Amino acid sequence: MNMKKMTRLTRALITAAIAFQTVALQAGPHVHGEAQLTIAMENTSLQIQLIAPASDVVGFEHQPTTSKELKSFADAKDALSQVAGLFVMTGGRCELFDVEINMPGAVDAQYDAHEYHAVHNNIVASYDFQCVSLEELSKIEINFFDMFPAILRINSIWINECSQGSQVLTNAVRQIHVLWLN
């Protein structure tokens, strides 16, 4: 298989994996204590996305109104931005390129109080890395449990140009072992 076809295939698989996880999140119940993690790897790009219930990250799901609630949002955003503490990578020589944190309710006032409380909000944190030798990445340790103890379980999926996998992470099992099959 030539490189151009491999790249198209990998992009299609990454898109399918992310779409599958998105559909599963929308179709399934909003489970407190449980987050979703997607890892996609291609060429020199490593993308990681975490989706977690807002209550597990900031302690509530409604729109923040008090100074204490606003501080909880700011603290969570700061913690989610501390990438070196959240991910420990073995191999690959990856450097953070971009972080995007979507925290519905922090500035979103489109819901009235009754409607807003009926919505179960998720916080989405996306991390983009550029790697010198991504094929040498062998392990990623996920440390969200230290910063967000209300997260008890992370359902993870990963995909690269050669293979894919899934794993349930807990406070006791935090490492994802990446396989590069040729």
TADAJO-V718005 format. One record per residue. N is the residue number from 1. BURIAL is b if it has 16 or more other ideal C-beta (glycine too) atoms within 10 Angstrom, else e. Layout:
n->N burial->BURIAL
n->N burial->BURIAL
This chain:
n->1 burial->e
n->2 burial->e
n->3 burial->e
n->4 burial->e
n->5 burial->e
n->6 burial->e
n->7 burial->e
n->8 burial->e
n->9 burial->e
n->10 burial->b
n->11 burial->e
n->12 burial->e
n->13 burial->b
n->14 burial->b
n->15 burial->e
n->16 burial->e
n->17 burial->b
n->18 burial->b
n->19 burial->e
n->20 burial->e
n->21 burial->b
n->22 burial->e
n->23 burial->e
n->24 burial->e
n->25 burial->e
n->26 burial->e
n->27 burial->e
n->28 burial->e
n->29 burial->e
n->30 burial->e
n->31 burial->e
n->32 burial->e
n->33 burial->e
n->34 burial->b
n->35 burial->b
n->36 burial->b
n->37 burial->b
n->38 burial->b
n->39 burial->b
n->40 burial->b
n->41 burial->b
n->42 burial->b
n->43 burial->e
n->44 burial->b
n->45 burial->e
n->46 burial->b
n->47 burial->b
n->48 burial->b
n->49 burial->b
n->50 burial->b
n->51 burial->b
n->52 burial->b
n->53 burial->b
n->54 burial->b
n->55 burial->b
n->56 burial->b
n->57 burial->b
n->58 burial->b
n->59 burial->e
n->60 burial->e
n->61 burial->b
n->62 burial->e
n->63 burial->b
n->64 burial->b
n->65 burial->e
n->66 burial->e
n->67 burial->e
n->68 burial->e
n->69 burial->b
n->70 burial->e
n->71 burial->e
n->72 burial->b
n->73 burial->b
n->74 burial->e
n->75 burial->e
n->76 burial->b
n->77 burial->b
n->78 burial->e
n->79 burial->b
n->80 burial->b
n->81 burial->e
n->82 burial->e
n->83 burial->e
n->84 burial->e
n->85 burial->e
n->86 burial->b
n->87 burial->b
n->88 burial->e
n->89 burial->b
n->90 burial->e
n->91 burial->b
n->92 burial->b
n->93 burial->e
n->94 burial->b
n->95 burial->e
n->96 burial->e
n->97 burial->e
n->98 burial->e
n->99 burial->e
n->100 burial->e
n->101 burial->b
n->102 burial->e
n->103 burial->b
n->104 burial->b
n->105 burial->b
n->106 burial->b
n->107 burial->e
n->108 burial->e
n->109 burial->e
n->110 burial->e
n->111 burial->b
n->112 burial->e
n->113 burial->e
n->114 burial->e
n->115 burial->e
n->116 burial->b
n->117 burial->e
n->118 burial->e
n->119 burial->e
n->120 burial->e
n->121 burial->b
n->122 burial->b
n->123 burial->b
n->124 burial->b
n->125 burial->b
n->126 burial->b
n->127 burial->b
n->128 burial->e
n->129 burial->b
n->130 burial->e
n->131 burial->b
n->132 burial->e
n->133 burial->e
n->134 burial->b
n->135 burial->b
n->136 burial->e
n->137 burial->b
n->138 burial->e
n->139 burial->e
n->140 burial->b
n->141 burial->e
n->142 burial->b
n->143 burial->e
n->144 burial->b
n->145 burial->b
n->146 burial->e
n->147 burial->b
n->148 burial->b
n->149 burial->e
n->150 burial->e
n->151 burial->b
n->152 burial->b
n->153 burial->b
n->154 burial->b
n->155 burial->b
n->156 burial->b
n->157 burial->b
n->158 burial->b
n->159 burial->b
n->160 burial->b
n->161 burial->b
n->162 burial->e
n->163 burial->e
n->164 burial->b
n->165 burial->e
n->166 burial->e
n->167 burial->e
n->168 burial->e
n->169 burial->b
n->170 burial->e
n->171 burial->e
n->172 burial->e
n->173 burial->e
n->174 burial->b
n->175 burial->e
n->176 burial->b
n->177 burial->e
n->178 burial->b
n->179 burial->e
n->180 burial->e
n->181 burial->e
n->182 burial->e
